Amino acid sequence: MAAAAKIAQKFSAQSTAAIAGGSDAKQVFLETCRILPWAVKNYQLDELITVPVLRKKIAAKFRQTSDVSDPSARALLYFKARQELELIVTQNKQRHHLLTEWVFEEKAPLPKKDAPKISEFLKNFYASNGVPHTLF
C-alpha cells in the first residue's frame, strides 16, 4: 500500500505540473506507458493480457482521436485521459472495470442477415402475451 501511495503522490505532482504547463498527447501517452507495468501487476492483469498488448490498445485509442483539431476539445481529451489514469493509480477503479474496458473490450458479434427471423412458436407466444407484431 505504501508503494501505491508513493506512486499516486508522484503522479499527482506530475499531473498538476503538466496541466499547468499545457500537455500534449505524447506526454499523456508516455505517462500511461510508465504506469502500465505497475497497473498490470497491481490489478493482476498479467494472467489475461501483457503490457505490450495493452500498450497497443491504448495507442489505438489515442489514434482514434488524432483527427480532433479543436484545441479545447483536445484539452478535454487530455484531461479525461489523465483522469482515467489517475483513477487507476489511486486504485479507485476495480479490476473488473479494467477488464471490461481494456481486456475484453470486443463487442458481441452482430447476428447474420440470413439468420432465421423468428419461429412460429415464438410468434404465437408473443401474440398471446400482447407483444406488438412490429417486433417480429
Helices and strands as residue ranges (DSSP letters): H 2-21, H 25-42, H 51-64, H 71-89, H 95-98, I 99-103, H 120-128, G 133-135
